[in-house]
Amino acid sequence: MVLIEAEHEEERSKVVKDAVEKSKGHSRSGEGEEGKAAAASASKEVGDGFETASEGDEREGEEGEEKGEAVAEEGFEDALSESQLQLRAMDRANDAKTDGNLLFKNAQYEDALLKYELALQLAPEIPLSNELRAMCHANRGICYLKLGKYEETIKECTMAIELNPAYTKALLRRADAYEKLERFEDAIGDFKKILELEPSNNEARSNTLRLEPKAREKAEKMKEEMIGKLKEMGNSILGRFGMSVDNFKAVKDPNTGSYSISFQR
Protein backbone atom coordinates (compact mmCIF):
# COMPACT_ATOMS: atom_id res chain seq x y z
CA MET A 1 0.00 0.00 0.00
CA VAL A 2 2.72 2.39 0.87
CA LEU A 3 4.65 1.78 -2.35
CA ILE A 4 1.62 2.36 -4.49
CA GLU A 5 0.89 5.72 -2.82
CA ALA A 6 4.51 6.78 -3.37
CA GLU A 7 4.34 5.92 -7.03
CA HIS A 8 1.09 7.77 -7.36
CA GLU A 9 2.60 10.72 -5.53
CA GLU A 10 5.53 10.84 -7.99
CA GLU A 11 3.16 10.67 -10.96
CA ARG A 12 1.04 13.53 -9.59
CA SER A 13 4.16 15.64 -9.01
CA LYS A 14 5.31 15.04 -12.60
CA VAL A 15 1.92 16.00 -14.01
CA VAL A 16 1.86 19.20 -11.97
CA LYS A 17 5.40 20.12 -13.14
CA ASP A 18 4.49 19.52 -16.78
CA ALA A 19 1.41 21.69 -16.44
CA VAL A 20 3.46 24.49 -14.90
CA GLU A 21 6.06 24.29 -17.70
CA LYS A 22 3.33 24.42 -20.38
CA SER A 23 1.76 27.42 -18.66
CA LYS A 24 5.11 29.22 -18.67
CA GLY A 25 5.63 28.37 -22.33
CA HIS A 26 2.25 29.89 -23.31
CA SER A 27 3.03 33.02 -21.29
CA ARG A 28 6.40 33.47 -23.00
CA SER A 29 4.80 32.98 -26.42
CA GLY A 30 2.18 35.66 -25.72
CA GLU A 31 4.79 38.07 -24.54
CA GLY A 32 6.79 37.53 -27.74
CA GLU A 33 3.84 38.29 -29.99
CA GLU A 34 2.93 41.38 -28.00
CA GLY A 35 6.57 42.53 -28.14
CA LYS A 36 6.66 42.08 -31.90
CA ALA A 37 3.45 44.08 -32.27
CA ALA A 38 4.80 46.85 -30.05
CA ALA A 39 8.05 46.96 -32.00
CA ALA A 40 6.15 47.14 -35.29
CA SER A 41 3.99 49.97 -33.95
CA ALA A 42 7.03 51.89 -32.72
CA SER A 43 8.72 51.42 -36.08
CA LYS A 44 5.65 52.80 -37.86
CA GLU A 45 5.57 55.85 -35.57
CA VAL A 46 9.22 56.53 -36.27
CA GLY A 47 8.60 56.19 -40.02
CA ASP A 48 5.61 58.52 -39.90
CA GLY A 49 7.30 61.22 -37.84
CA PHE A 50 10.85 61.45 -39.24
CA GLU A 51 12.82 61.12 -42.47
CA THR A 52 14.48 57.83 -43.16
CA ALA A 53 18.24 57.74 -43.31
CA SER A 54 18.23 57.53 -47.12
CA GLU A 55 15.77 60.45 -47.55
CA GLY A 56 17.79 62.63 -45.21
CA ASP A 57 21.00 61.85 -47.03
CA GLU A 58 19.46 62.77 -50.41
CA ARG A 59 18.13 66.10 -49.16
CA GLU A 60 21.37 66.95 -47.40
CA GLY A 61 23.18 66.12 -50.65
CA GLU A 62 21.04 68.57 -52.66
CA GLU A 63 21.46 71.33 -50.08
CA GLY A 64 25.17 70.68 -50.02
CA GLU A 65 25.43 71.10 -53.79
CA GLU A 66 23.53 74.42 -53.68
CA LYS A 67 25.70 75.70 -50.86
CA GLY A 68 28.77 74.53 -52.71
CA GLU A 69 27.80 76.50 -55.83
CA ALA A 70 27.09 79.63 -53.79
CA VAL A 71 30.39 79.33 -51.96
CA ALA A 72 32.21 78.77 -55.26
CA GLU A 73 30.65 81.92 -56.77
CA GLU A 74 31.40 83.89 -53.62
CA GLY A 75 34.92 82.54 -53.64
CA PHE A 76 35.33 83.58 -57.28
CA GLU A 77 34.18 87.13 -56.45
CA ASP A 78 36.55 87.24 -53.48
CA ALA A 79 39.41 86.00 -55.64
CA LEU A 80 39.03 88.94 -58.05
CA SER A 81 40.93 92.14 -57.39
CA GLU A 82 39.19 95.49 -57.04
CA SER A 83 40.19 96.52 -60.57
CA GLN A 84 38.93 93.21 -61.99
CA LEU A 85 35.58 93.68 -60.27
CA GLN A 86 35.34 97.19 -61.71
CA LEU A 87 36.11 95.95 -65.22
CA ARG A 88 33.49 93.24 -64.82
CA ALA A 89 30.93 95.88 -63.80
CA MET A 90 31.95 97.99 -66.80
CA ASP A 91 31.29 95.05 -69.13
CA ARG A 92 27.81 94.61 -67.68
CA ALA A 93 27.12 98.34 -68.00
CA ASN A 94 28.27 98.29 -71.64
CA ASP A 95 25.91 95.40 -72.36
CA ALA A 96 22.99 97.37 -70.87
CA LYS A 97 23.94 100.44 -72.94
CA THR A 98 24.03 98.32 -76.12
CA ASP A 99 20.55 97.01 -75.33
CA GLY A 100 19.41 100.61 -74.88
CA ASN A 101 20.83 101.59 -78.27
CA LEU A 102 18.87 98.82 -79.99
CA LEU A 103 15.66 99.93 -78.27
CA PHE A 104 16.32 103.55 -79.30
CA LYS A 105 16.75 102.51 -82.94
CA ASN A 106 13.32 100.88 -82.73
CA ALA A 107 11.85 104.12 -81.32
CA GLN A 108 11.20 102.41 -77.95
CA TYR A 109 12.36 105.47 -76.05
CA GLU A 110 10.84 104.67 -72.65
CA ASP A 111 12.40 101.19 -72.61
CA ALA A 112 15.70 102.61 -73.81
CA LEU A 113 15.67 105.06 -70.90
CA LEU A 114 15.42 102.15 -68.47
CA LYS A 115 18.37 100.34 -70.05
CA TYR A 116 20.55 103.44 -69.94
CA GLU A 117 19.56 103.93 -66.30
CA LEU A 118 20.55 100.32 -65.58
CA ALA A 119 23.91 100.92 -67.24
CA LEU A 120 24.46 103.95 -65.01
CA GLN A 121 23.65 101.90 -61.93
CA LEU A 122 26.05 99.13 -62.95
CA ALA A 123 28.94 101.38 -63.97
CA PRO A 124 31.33 102.06 -61.08
CA GLU A 125 31.88 105.74 -60.28
CA ILE A 126 35.53 105.85 -61.26
CA PRO A 127 37.39 108.04 -63.81
CA LEU A 128 37.63 105.06 -66.17
CA SER A 129 33.83 104.96 -66.49
CA ASN A 130 33.35 108.72 -67.07
CA GLU A 131 33.04 108.33 -70.84
CA LEU A 132 30.54 105.48 -70.56
CA ARG A 133 28.43 107.31 -67.99
CA ALA A 134 28.54 110.52 -70.05
CA MET A 135 27.27 108.61 -73.08
CA CYS A 136 24.42 107.07 -71.09
CA HIS A 137 23.34 110.49 -69.79
CA ALA A 138 23.55 111.99 -73.29
CA ASN A 139 21.54 109.09 -74.72
CA ARG A 140 18.92 109.56 -72.04
CA GLY A 141 18.89 113.23 -73.03
CA ILE A 142 18.05 112.47 -76.66
CA CYS A 143 15.35 110.00 -75.55
CA TYR A 144 13.70 112.79 -73.56
CA LEU A 145 14.16 115.11 -76.54
CA LYS A 146 12.23 112.64 -78.72
CA LEU A 147 9.53 112.45 -76.04
CA GLY A 148 9.22 116.25 -75.88
CA LYS A 149 10.51 116.44 -72.29
CA TYR A 150 12.98 119.28 -72.84
CA GLU A 151 13.73 120.12 -69.21
CA GLU A 152 14.75 116.49 -68.63
CA THR A 153 16.91 116.64 -71.75
CA ILE A 154 18.75 119.65 -70.33
CA LYS A 155 19.33 117.89 -66.98
CA GLU A 156 20.71 114.71 -68.56
CA CYS A 157 22.92 116.53 -71.05
CA THR A 158 24.26 118.79 -68.31
CA MET A 159 25.32 115.70 -66.31
CA ALA A 160 26.99 114.32 -69.45
CA ILE A 161 28.90 117.58 -69.99
CA GLU A 162 30.01 117.63 -66.34
CA LEU A 163 31.59 114.21 -66.90
CA ASN A 164 33.01 115.17 -70.30
CA PRO A 165 33.18 118.96 -70.95
CA ALA A 166 34.26 118.37 -74.57
CA TYR A 167 31.22 116.22 -75.40
CA THR A 168 29.89 118.09 -78.45
CA LYS A 169 26.91 115.77 -78.99
CA ALA A 170 25.63 116.52 -75.50
CA LEU A 171 26.10 120.25 -76.14
CA LEU A 172 24.15 119.99 -79.41
CA ARG A 173 21.26 118.14 -77.78
CA ARG A 174 21.10 120.55 -74.89
CA ALA A 175 21.15 123.49 -77.33
CA ASP A 176 18.22 121.91 -79.21
CA ALA A 177 16.26 121.63 -75.95
CA TYR A 178 17.06 125.25 -75.06
CA GLU A 179 15.76 126.39 -78.45
CA LYS A 180 12.53 124.39 -78.00
CA LEU A 181 11.99 126.28 -74.74
CA GLU A 182 12.86 129.60 -76.50
CA ARG A 183 15.92 130.02 -74.32
CA PHE A 184 17.83 131.34 -77.33
CA GLU A 185 20.72 132.91 -75.43
CA ASP A 186 21.45 129.61 -73.67
CA ALA A 187 21.28 127.73 -76.97
CA ILE A 188 23.68 130.19 -78.62
CA GLY A 189 26.03 129.76 -75.66
CA ASP A 190 26.20 125.99 -76.27
CA PHE A 191 26.70 126.42 -80.01
CA LYS A 192 29.58 128.82 -79.35
CA LYS A 193 31.19 126.29 -76.98
CA ILE A 194 30.99 123.74 -79.77
CA LEU A 195 32.71 126.15 -82.15
CA GLU A 196 35.49 126.62 -79.60
CA LEU A 197 35.98 122.84 -79.55
CA GLU A 198 35.36 122.31 -83.26
CA PRO A 199 35.86 125.54 -85.25
CA SER A 200 34.82 123.76 -88.47
CA ASN A 201 31.46 122.61 -87.10
CA ASN A 202 29.09 124.11 -89.67
CA GLU A 203 25.94 123.01 -87.85
CA ALA A 204 26.88 125.00 -84.75
CA ARG A 205 27.89 128.00 -86.85
CA SER A 206 24.67 128.12 -88.90
CA ASN A 207 22.51 127.64 -85.81
CA THR A 208 24.30 130.49 -84.06
CA LEU A 209 23.62 132.84 -87.00
CA ARG A 210 20.02 131.67 -87.18
CA LEU A 211 19.27 132.14 -83.49
CA GLU A 212 20.98 135.48 -82.86
CA PRO A 213 18.14 137.56 -84.42
CA LYS A 214 15.59 135.57 -82.43
CA ALA A 215 17.56 136.20 -79.27
CA ARG A 216 17.68 139.96 -79.95
CA GLU A 217 13.96 140.05 -80.72
CA LYS A 218 13.13 138.23 -77.53
CA ALA A 219 15.42 140.53 -75.54
CA GLU A 220 13.65 143.60 -76.92
CA LYS A 221 10.27 142.09 -76.15
CA MET A 222 11.32 141.29 -72.60
CA LYS A 223 12.69 144.82 -72.16
CA GLU A 224 9.41 146.36 -73.32
CA GLU A 225 7.47 144.11 -70.96
CA MET A 226 9.75 145.10 -68.09
CA ILE A 227 9.43 148.83 -68.89
CA GLY A 228 5.65 148.45 -69.05
CA LYS A 229 5.57 146.84 -65.61
CA LEU A 230 7.86 149.54 -64.19
CA LYS A 231 5.57 152.24 -65.60
CA GLU A 232 2.56 150.62 -63.99
CA MET A 233 4.32 150.51 -60.66
CA GLY A 234 5.57 154.13 -61.04
CA ASN A 235 2.14 155.45 -61.98
CA SER A 236 0.56 153.72 -58.97
CA ILE A 237 2.97 155.62 -56.70
CA LEU A 238 3.12 158.96 -58.54
CA GLY A 239 -0.63 159.01 -58.98
CA ARG A 240 -0.99 159.81 -55.29
CA PHE A 241 0.75 163.13 -56.02
CA GLY A 242 -1.10 163.92 -59.23
CA MET A 243 1.77 162.85 -61.47
CA SER A 244 2.73 160.00 -63.77
CA VAL A 245 5.89 158.61 -65.34
CA ASP A 246 4.99 160.56 -68.50
CA ASN A 247 6.06 163.69 -66.62
CA PHE A 248 9.61 162.36 -66.72
CA LYS A 249 11.65 162.15 -69.89
CA ALA A 250 14.86 160.16 -70.32
CA VAL A 251 17.36 161.65 -72.73
CA LYS A 252 20.36 159.59 -73.86
CA ASP A 253 23.75 161.27 -74.19
CA PRO A 254 25.22 160.17 -77.55
CA ASN A 255 28.78 160.65 -76.30
CA THR A 256 28.63 158.69 -73.04
CA GLY A 257 25.57 156.52 -73.63
CA SER A 258 24.17 157.51 -70.23
CA TYR A 259 20.68 158.90 -69.64
CA SER A 260 19.53 162.14 -68.03
CA ILE A 261 16.04 162.52 -66.59
CA SER A 262 14.07 165.72 -67.06
CA PHE A 263 10.73 166.62 -65.47
CA GLN A 264 7.92 167.93 -67.72
CA ARG A 265 4.50 169.16 -66.68
PALUM-147942 format. One record per residue (C-alpha): x, y, z; residue number from 1; residue in one letter. Coordinates in steps of 0.2 Angstrom, whole numbers, padded with zeros to 4 digits. Layout:
    c1    c2    c3 num residu
     X     Y     Z NUM      A
...
# end
This chain:
    c1    c2    c3 num residu
  0000  0000  0000   1      M
  0014  0012  0004   2      V
  0023  0009 -0012   3      L
  0008  0012 -0022   4      I
  0004  0029 -0014   5      E
  0023  0034 -0017   6      A
  0022  0030 -0035   7      E
  0005  0039 -0037   8      H
  0013  0054 -0028   9      E
  0028  0054 -0040  10      E
  0016  0053 -0055  11      E
  0005  0068 -0048  12      R
  0021  0078 -0045  13      S
  0027  0075 -0063  14      K
  0010  0080 -0070  15      V
  0009  0096 -0060  16      V
  0027  0101 -0066  17      K
  0022  0098 -0084  18      D
  0007  0108 -0082  19      A
  0017  0122 -0074  20      V
  0030  0121 -0088  21      E
  0017  0122 -0102  22      K
  0009  0137 -0093  23      S
  0026  0146 -0093  24      K
  0028  0142 -0112  25      G
  0011  0149 -0117  26      H
  0015  0165 -0106  27      S
  0032  0167 -0115  28      R
  0024  0165 -0132  29      S
  0011  0178 -0129  30      G
  0024  0190 -0123  31      E
  0034  0188 -0139  32      G
  0019  0191 -0150  33      E
  0015  0207 -0140  34      E
  0033  0213 -0141  35      G
  0033  0210 -0159  36      K
  0017  0220 -0161  37      A
  0024  0234 -0150  38      A
  0040  0235 -0160  39      A
  0031  0236 -0176  40      A
  0020  0250 -0170  41      S
  0035  0259 -0164  42      A
  0044  0257 -0180  43      S
  0028  0264 -0189  44      K
  0028  0279 -0178  45      E
  0046  0283 -0181  46      V
  0043  0281 -0200  47      G
  0028  0293 -0199  48      D
  0036  0306 -0189  49      G
  0054  0307 -0196  50      F
  0064  0306 -0212  51      E
  0072  0289 -0216  52      T
  0091  0289 -0217  53      A
  0091  0288 -0236  54      S
  0079  0302 -0238  55      E
  0089  0313 -0226  56      G
  0105  0309 -0235  57      D
  0097  0314 -0252  58      E
  0091  0331 -0246  59      R
  0107  0335 -0237  60      E
  0116  0331 -0253  61      G
  0105  0343 -0263  62      E
  0107  0357 -0250  63      E
  0126  0353 -0250  64      G
  0127  0356 -0269  65      E
  0118  0372 -0268  66      E
  0128  0379 -0254  67      K
  0144  0373 -0264  68      G
  0139  0382 -0279  69      E
  0135  0398 -0269  70      A
  0152  0397 -0260  71      V
  0161  0394 -0276  72      A
  0153  0410 -0284  73      E
  0157  0419 -0268  74      E
  0175  0413 -0268  75      G
  0177  0418 -0286  76      F
  0171  0436 -0282  77      E
  0183  0436 -0267  78      D
  0197  0430 -0278  79      A
  0195  0445 -0290  80      L
  0205  0461 -0287  81      S
  0196  0477 -0285  82      E
  0201  0483 -0303  83      S
  0195  0466 -0310  84      Q
  0178  0468 -0301  85      L
  0177  0486 -0309  86      Q
  0181  0480 -0326  87      L
  0167  0466 -0324  88      R
  0155  0479 -0319  89      A
  0160  0490 -0334  90      M
  0156  0475 -0346  91      D
  0139  0473 -0338  92      R
  0136  0492 -0340  93      A
  0141  0491 -0358  94      N
  0130  0477 -0362  95      D
  0115  0487 -0354  96      A
  0120  0502 -0365  97      K
  0120  0492 -0381  98      T
  0103  0485 -0377  99      D
  0097  0503 -0374 100      G
  0104  0508 -0391 101      N
  0094  0494 -0400 102      L
  0078  0500 -0391 103      L
  0082  0518 -0397 104      F
  0084  0513 -0415 105      K
  0067  0504 -0414 106      N
  0059  0521 -0407 107      A
  0056  0512 -0390 108      Q
  0062  0527 -0380 109      Y
  0054  0523 -0363 110      E
  0062  0506 -0363 111      D
  0079  0513 -0369 112      A
  0078  0525 -0354 113      L
  0077  0511 -0342 114      L
  0092  0502 -0350 115      K
  0103  0517 -0350 116      Y
  0098  0520 -0332 117      E
  0103  0502 -0328 118      L
  0120  0505 -0336 119      A
  0122  0520 -0325 120      L
  0118  0509 -0310 121      Q
  0130  0496 -0315 122      L
  0145  0507 -0320 123      A
  0157  0510 -0305 124      P
  0159  0529 -0301 125      E
  0178  0529 -0306 126      I
  0187  0540 -0319 127      P
  0188  0525 -0331 128      L
  0169  0525 -0332 129      S
  0167  0544 -0335 130      N
  0165  0542 -0354 131      E
  0153  0527 -0353 132      L
  0142  0537 -0340 133      R
  0143  0553 -0350 134      A
  0136  0543 -0365 135      M
  0122  0535 -0355 136      C
  0117  0552 -0349 137      H
  0118  0560 -0366 138      A
  0108  0545 -0374 139      N
  0095  0548 -0360 140      R
  0094  0566 -0365 141      G
  0090  0562 -0383 142      I
  0077  0550 -0378 143      C
  0069  0564 -0368 144      Y
  0071  0576 -0383 145      L
  0061  0563 -0394 146      K
  0048  0562 -0380 147      L
  0046  0581 -0379 148      G
  0053  0582 -0361 149      K
  0065  0596 -0364 150      Y
  0069  0601 -0346 151      E
  0074  0582 -0343 152      E
  0085  0583 -0359 153      T
  0094  0598 -0352 154      I
  0097  0589 -0335 155      K
  0104  0574 -0343 156      E
  0115  0583 -0355 157      C
  0121  0594 -0342 158      T
  0127  0579 -0332 159      M
  0135  0572 -0347 160      A
  0145  0588 -0350 161      I
  0150  0588 -0332 162      E
  0158  0571 -0334 163      L
  0165  0576 -0351 164      N
  0166  0595 -0355 165      P
  0171  0592 -0373 166      A
  0156  0581 -0377 167      Y
  0149  0590 -0392 168      T
  0135  0579 -0395 169      K
  0128  0583 -0378 170      A
  0131  0601 -0381 171      L
  0121  0600 -0397 172      L
  0106  0591 -0389 173      R
  0105  0603 -0374 174      R
  0106  0617 -0387 175      A
  0091  0610 -0396 176      D
  0081  0608 -0380 177      A
  0085  0626 -0375 178      Y
  0079  0632 -0392 179      E
  0063  0622 -0390 180      K
  0060  0631 -0374 181      L
  0064  0648 -0382 182      E
  0080  0650 -0372 183      R
  0089  0657 -0387 184      F
  0104  0665 -0377 185      E
  0107  0648 -0368 186      D
  0106  0639 -0385 187      A
  0118  0651 -0393 188      I
  0130  0649 -0378 189      G
  0131  0630 -0381 190      D
  0134  0632 -0400 191      F
  0148  0644 -0397 192      K
  0156  0631 -0385 193      K
  0155  0619 -0399 194      I
  0164  0631 -0411 195      L
  0177  0633 -0398 196      E
  0180  0614 -0398 197      L
  0177  0612 -0416 198      E
  0179  0628 -0426 199      P
  0174  0619 -0442 200      S
  0157  0613 -0436 201      N
  0145  0621 -0448 202      N
  0130  0615 -0439 203      E
  0134  0625 -0424 204      A
  0139  0640 -0434 205      R
  0123  0641 -0444 206      S
  0113  0638 -0429 207      N
  0122  0652 -0420 208      T
  0118  0664 -0435 209      L
  0100  0658 -0436 210      R
  0096  0661 -0417 211      L
  0105  0677 -0414 212      E
  0091  0688 -0422 213      P
  0078  0678 -0412 214      K
  0088  0681 -0396 215      A
  0088  0700 -0400 216      R
  0070  0700 -0404 217      E
  0066  0691 -0388 218      K
  0077  0703 -0378 219      A
  0068  0718 -0385 220      E
  0051  0710 -0381 221      K
  0057  0706 -0363 222      M
  0063  0724 -0361 223      K
  0047  0732 -0367 224      E
  0037  0721 -0355 225      E
  0049  0725 -0340 226      M
  0047  0744 -0344 227      I
  0028  0742 -0345 228      G
  0028  0734 -0328 229      K
  0039  0748 -0321 230      L
  0028  0761 -0328 231      K
  0013  0753 -0320 232      E
  0022  0753 -0303 233      M
  0028  0771 -0305 234      G
  0011  0777 -0310 235      N
  0003  0769 -0295 236      S
  0015  0778 -0283 237      I
  0016  0795 -0293 238      L
 -0003  0795 -0295 239      G
 -0005  0799 -0276 240      R
  0004  0816 -0280 241      F
 -0006  0820 -0296 242      G
  0009  0814 -0307 243      M
  0014  0800 -0319 244      S
  0029  0793 -0327 245      V
  0025  0803 -0343 246      D
  0030  0818 -0333 247      N
  0048  0812 -0334 248      F
  0058  0811 -0349 249      K
  0074  0801 -0352 250      A
  0087  0808 -0364 251      V
  0102  0798 -0369 252      K
  0119  0806 -0371 253      D
  0126  0801 -0388 254      P
  0144  0803 -0382 255      N
  0143  0793 -0365 256      T
  0128  0783 -0368 257      G
  0121  0788 -0351 258      S
  0103  0795 -0348 259      Y
  0098  0811 -0340 260      S
  0080  0813 -0333 261      I
  0070  0829 -0335 262      S
  0054  0833 -0327 263      F
  0040  0840 -0339 264      Q
  0023  0846 -0333 265      R
# end
